[in-house]
Amino acid sequence: MSPSPDPFGELEAGMEQLRNLGLDPVLAPHALADTGYAAGSAQARADDINEMFADPEIKAIISSHGGHVAAGVLAHLDWDVIAANPTILMGFSNASALLLAIHAVTGMITFHGPMVMWQLGQGPDPYEVEELHAMLFDRRVGPIGQRLPWETVRNSGAAEGTLLGPGMSLRALAGTRYQVPHRRDVVLFFEGMVDAPGIVDSWLRHLIYMGVFDHVRGVLVGSDGSAFTGQASEVPFTEILLDVAADYEFSVVKCDDFGHGGVNTVLPIGAAVRLDPDTAELVVLEPFLACSSA
């Protein structure tokens, strides 16, 4: 993720958005630490997470920003404390590895959604604020809201299963104790990608070799990130997906309502969902943790 030209301004603006929602945001002790490429050591950042899960006054933990070092905290987390204190945990980008690992180890539903600095701190679309409130405050069960109509790319019938993703973050945990079990029906979501088609092809095949696609019943594809990178995809992600996974039958729905390319709706990782290609909708089938406003 590219450095922000005004990180402290974006952080404060994002916190003000949370205040507007009725929350009382507090910064973790090491949130402003700087080791040159990370906000403190992996141990220090894990200590922050452990303390926030243990604090009954903390109702939600929201990533301030992304970063490749996010997975470094996993070896230092107090898994017993986390499992005993279910708390909303939300972020996206490289923080997705943390979301998936905590779901894998504890079974807790985590949330792929806006971060404090990026999106909330850069002037969120009203759609993002509405969806965040609907999902995290109201625990809305039913269809995920759509900013623009979603598109069915392939209709192989409705799919029900556990919502997991982003797909490429599953690769990051492969072969570790934090790998998400895939011995169940899965509705998988991917960010579209602007990497070279050969790279996307190889990463998707890695997921196939991991056995993930044996359990996929439907796929939701988000933004390709071109608005973020300034690059256009050489080949659409959905086209590569359908080619690589030609031997698998599952419905594919495309939208631009999550990912690096612009807005980010809230997707509950680990929740039971139905992907309906007839209506091009993702429907949440079960309630989950809610966040109480101040």
Secondary structure, DSSP 8 states (H G I E B T S, - for coil): ----SSHHHHHHHHHHHHHHTT------TTTT--SSSSSS-HHHHHHHHHHHHH-TT--EEE-S---GGGGGGGGG--HHHHHHS--EEEE-GGGHHHHHHHHHHH---EEE--BTTTBSTT---HHHHHHHHHHHTS---EE---SS--EEEE-S--EEEEEE--HHHHHHTTTSTT----SS-EEEEE----S-HHHHHHHHHHHHHHTGGGGEEEEEE---SHHHHS---SS-HHHHHHHHTTT---EEEE-SSSSTTS----EEET-EEEEETTTTEEEE-S--------
